[in-house]
Amino acid sequence: MKITYKMLGLAALMAFSTACSDDDKNGIAMENHDENRMMTVMHDMMDEMHTMKVTKDPDIDYATMMKMHHMGAIEMAKLELASGNNSEMKAKAQAIIDAQQKEIAEIDSFLARTTPTSTNMDFHMQMMEGMDRMGKQADLQIITGNIDQDFATLMIEHHKSATEMAQMHLLMGKNADLKKLSSMIVEDQNKEIADFQSWLLANRNK
């Protein structure tokens, strides 16, 4: 799976290079995905999510997957704090760590007191398809090797995946408390996506 995604990413990068033959002119220097630290964290998270034990209960499987997804975001944010240079991105990284650690605690509490009560194969299949879309889209991104920019670029895709998962849970899940968390994830992460997009538009060529 990962090899296929990387080939797609390479094809996209080659097409971009053909259209923009002078990288210096455009202010963008691309880095191989295999050598990119932020992308490595993203791939490790996706690999772990693909090995999760599924129950086919929408609430439990969603909570388990969202916990892994949050942990991936936290690891990306930690890399930004350790190696990034932009104060705004570092502040965003710390905010993500603080917020998602609290949400993981809520998820852990839910999982500790919940056992499977229903089966929904449609939900399970859509969640798996969503994971595949996230992997493909991440591997199609232009990665520069600049930690701040790569953090913003990949966090946009990461957040889009989280909001998609949360919206799917709102449609198919049953637990009211977990649905409240899903609603908050959609609202908060859509705002963060807009912030990252604005920052990239202002800073991509710097």
VENRAWO-V679601 format. One record per residue. OMEGA is omega as a letter, one per 20 degrees, with the letter a starting at -180 (999 if undefined). Layout:
BEGIN
[[OMEGA] [OMEGA]]
END
This chain:
BEGIN
[[a] [a] [r] [r] [a] [r] [r] [r] [r] [r] [r] [r] [r] [r] [r] [a] [r] [a] [a] [a] [a] [a] [a] [r] [a] [r] [a] [r] [a] [r] [r] [a] [a] [a] [a] [a] [a] [r] [r] [r] [r] [r] [r] [r] [a] [r] [r] [a] [r] [r] [a] [r] [a] [r] [a] [r] [a] [a] [a] [a] [r] [a] [r] [a] [a] [r] [r] [a] [r] [a] [r] [r] [r] [r] [r] [r] [r] [r] [r] [r] [a] [a] [a] [a] [a] [a] [r] [r] [r] [r] [r] [r] [r] [r] [r] [r] [a] [a] [a] [r] [r] [r] [r] [r] [r] [r] [r] [r] [r] [a] [a] [a] [a] [r] [a] [r] [a] [r] [r] [a] [r] [r] [a] [a] [r] [r] [r] [r] [r] [r] [r] [r] [r] [a] [r] [a] [r] [a] [r] [a] [r] [a] [a] [a] [r] [a] [a] [a] [r] [r] [a] [a] [a] [r] [r] [r] [r] [a] [r] [r] [a] [a] [r] [r] [a] [r] [r] [r] [r] [r] [a] [a] [a] [a] [a] [a] [r] [r] [r] [r] [r] [r] [r] [r] [r] [a] [a] [a] [r] [r] [a] [r] [r] [r] [r] [r] [r] [r] [a] [r] [a] [a] [a] [a] [a] [999]]
END
